[in-house]
Amino acid sequence: MAKEQAKAETKEQTKAEVQEQVKTEAKEQAKVEAKEVKKPQKGEKPQAKDTKKWSSEIKKLGDEIVNLTLMKAKDLGDYLEQEYGIKPAASGAVMMAGPVSQAGAEAEEAKEKTSFDVVLKSFGDKKIQVIKEVRALTGLGLKEAKELVDGAPKPVKQELSKQDAEAAKNQLENVGAVVELT
């Protein structure tokens, strides 16, 4: 009897500890969310995350960049790329491109693409047969396959080997679809 009572007390104590820990974590999360920097409204300057001091030269340059029009920003990007080999990254950030040797450029071009996307450009004259083939290739239901075919151009399958992509392309072309590998 005493063992059962001790087990029940331990269970209650553990349950209370877990509840207290959850409450503590929720409070900490609320504090973190409250401290997060809010996004500035139009015309409002963003809040600084830290108190680092900037030189007047850096401040002036930053202000000039922020106030660029879209056209001037594009021209600036073109200038930096042409004069210094600096190309904008995909995310919009600027990254430094090192000098590329002729051999390196040739090696990069020689790399063969290893994964392909099968893109349905149009369904042609035999829409129903194309829907059936799309279902067979993708495992989609009738409704989803019809929506894919109706929404052409759309990728049917992605990141396939060259051999698989060619096979899927041939399968769709055999029923009258216009297909492209990308």
KEPAVO-899650 format. One record per residue (C-alpha): residue number from 1; x, y, z. Coordinates in Angstrom, 2 decimals. Example, Ala and Ser with C-alpha at 12.3 -4.5 7.8 and 13.67 -1.06 7.14 Angstrom:
BEGIN
  num        u        v        w
    1    12.30    -4.50     7.80
    2    13.67    -1.06     7.14
***
This chain:
BEGIN
  num        u        v        w
    1     0.00     0.00     0.00
    2     2.81     2.39     0.91
    3     4.58     1.58    -2.36
    4     1.47     2.40    -4.37
    5     1.03     5.66    -2.51
    6     4.72     6.53    -3.12
    7     4.29     5.75    -6.84
    8     1.20     7.95    -7.03
    9     3.01    10.81    -5.25
   10     6.01    10.45    -7.57
   11     3.69    10.45   -10.59
   12     1.91    13.60    -9.36
   13     5.26    15.26    -8.62
   14     6.57    14.43   -12.10
   15     3.36    15.71   -13.68
   16     3.63    18.96   -11.71
   17     7.29    19.36   -12.75
   18     6.42    18.89   -16.43
   19     3.58    21.41   -16.18
   20     5.90    23.91   -14.48
   21     8.53    23.38   -17.20
   22     5.95    23.95   -19.96
   23     4.80    27.17   -18.27
   24     8.41    28.36   -17.94
   25     9.14    27.62   -21.60
   26     5.97    29.43   -22.68
   27     6.97    32.48   -20.65
   28    10.47    32.45   -22.17
   29     9.00    32.15   -25.68
   30     6.69    35.08   -25.00
   31     9.68    37.15   -23.85
   32    11.61    36.27   -27.01
   33     8.65    37.17   -29.22
   34     8.20    40.46   -27.39
   35    11.86    41.33   -27.94
   36    11.79    40.57   -31.68
   37    12.27    43.62   -33.86
   38     9.03    44.64   -35.52
   39     9.04    45.31   -39.25
   40     9.12    49.01   -40.06
   41     6.13    50.64   -41.71
   42     6.53    52.53   -44.97
   43     8.75    55.57   -44.42
   44     9.81    54.33   -40.96
   45    13.43    53.37   -40.24
   46    14.00    49.82   -39.00
   47    15.03    49.33   -35.38
   48    18.68    48.50   -34.87
   49    19.39    45.02   -33.50
   50    22.56    46.18   -31.81
   51    24.20    49.48   -31.02
   52    27.21    49.28   -33.33
   53    28.55    52.69   -34.39
   54    28.95    53.29   -38.11
   55    31.31    55.76   -39.74
   56    29.74    58.69   -41.57
   57    31.16    57.32   -44.86
   58    29.42    53.96   -44.39
   59    26.17    55.66   -43.32
   60    26.25    57.89   -46.42
   61    26.93    54.93   -48.73
   62    24.18    52.84   -47.11
   63    21.66    55.69   -47.39
   64    22.53    56.17   -51.06
   65    22.03    52.47   -51.80
   66    18.71    52.35   -49.96
   67    17.43    55.34   -51.92
   68    18.31    53.91   -55.35
   69    15.52    53.51   -57.84
   70    15.02    50.08   -59.37
   71    16.60    51.20   -62.64
   72    19.65    52.67   -60.90
   73    20.05    49.52   -58.79
   74    19.98    47.42   -61.98
   75    22.59    49.70   -63.59
   76    24.75    49.46   -60.47
   77    24.54    45.66   -60.58
   78    25.50    45.63   -64.27
   79    28.42    47.99   -63.60
   80    29.76    45.87   -60.72
   81    29.45    42.73   -62.80
   82    31.14    44.20   -65.87
   83    33.93    46.11   -64.12
   84    34.72    43.89   -61.11
   85    33.17    40.50   -61.85
   86    30.74    40.81   -58.91
   87    27.45    39.10   -59.71
   88    24.25    39.25   -57.66
   89    23.48    35.97   -55.93
   90    20.13    34.27   -56.42
   91    18.89    35.66   -53.11
   92    19.67    39.23   -54.15
   93    22.80    39.50   -52.04
   94    26.05    40.48   -53.73
   95    28.83    37.93   -53.84
   96    32.39    38.17   -55.10
   97    33.28    36.15   -58.16
   98    36.92    35.20   -58.40
   99    38.80    35.21   -61.68
  100    37.83    32.25   -63.83
  101    40.53    30.53   -65.80
  102    39.85    29.37   -69.34
  103    40.27    25.72   -68.31
  104    37.80    26.17   -65.43
  105    35.19    27.66   -67.74
  106    35.59    24.81   -70.23
  107    35.32    22.21   -67.46
  108    32.13    23.82   -66.19
  109    30.57    23.70   -69.66
  110    31.65    20.08   -70.09
  111    29.67    18.97   -67.04
  112    26.61    17.14   -68.27
  113    23.27    17.77   -66.66
  114    22.31    14.80   -64.49
  115    18.71    15.47   -63.52
  116    15.90    16.46   -65.84
  117    12.32    17.71   -65.54
  118     9.65    16.43   -67.92
  119     7.49    19.45   -68.82
  120     4.16    19.04   -70.58
  121     3.89    21.95   -73.04
  122     0.49    21.02   -74.49
  123    -1.74    17.96   -74.68
  124    -2.34    17.99   -78.43
  125    -5.41    16.33   -79.95
  126    -5.71    13.37   -77.56
  127    -6.31    14.97   -74.18
  128    -7.86    11.88   -72.57
  129    -4.95     9.64   -73.57
  130    -2.49    12.25   -72.26
  131    -4.35    12.35   -68.93
  132    -4.14     8.55   -68.74
  133    -0.39     8.63   -69.40
  134     0.14    11.40   -66.84
  135    -1.73     9.27   -64.28
  136     0.41     6.26   -65.17
  137     3.64     8.26   -64.84
  138     2.81    10.16   -61.68
  139     0.32     8.05   -59.76
  140    -2.01    11.05   -59.52
  141    -5.76    10.69   -59.31
  142    -7.99    11.51   -62.26
  143    -8.84    15.02   -61.04
  144    -5.21    15.95   -60.27
  145    -3.95    14.57   -63.58
  146    -6.66    16.47   -65.48
  147    -5.74    19.70   -63.66
  148    -2.07    19.16   -64.51
  149    -2.85    18.58   -68.18
  150    -5.25    21.53   -68.34
  151    -2.66    23.78   -66.72
  152     0.05    23.07   -69.31
  153     2.84    24.06   -69.52
  154     3.62    22.29   -66.24
  155     6.25    19.83   -65.04
  156     4.93    16.28   -64.97
  157     7.94    14.67   -63.28
  158    11.01    16.35   -61.82
  159    14.64    15.48   -61.22
  160    14.73    12.29   -63.24
  161    17.78    10.62   -64.74
  162    18.28    11.28   -68.44
  163    17.14     7.77   -69.32
  164    13.96     7.97   -67.20
  165    13.17    11.46   -68.49
  166    13.54    10.33   -72.10
  167    11.29     7.34   -71.45
  168     8.60     9.55   -69.88
  169     8.90    12.04   -72.73
  170     8.50     9.28   -75.34
  171     5.52     7.83   -73.48
  172     3.73    11.19   -73.52
  173     4.71    12.01   -77.11
  174     3.38     8.65   -78.29
  175    -0.13     9.78   -77.30
  176     0.21    13.17   -78.96
  177     1.50    15.45   -76.18
  178     4.14    18.11   -76.74
  179     6.85    17.58   -74.11
  180    10.15    19.25   -73.28
  181    13.02    18.16   -71.04
  182    14.59    20.87   -68.91
***
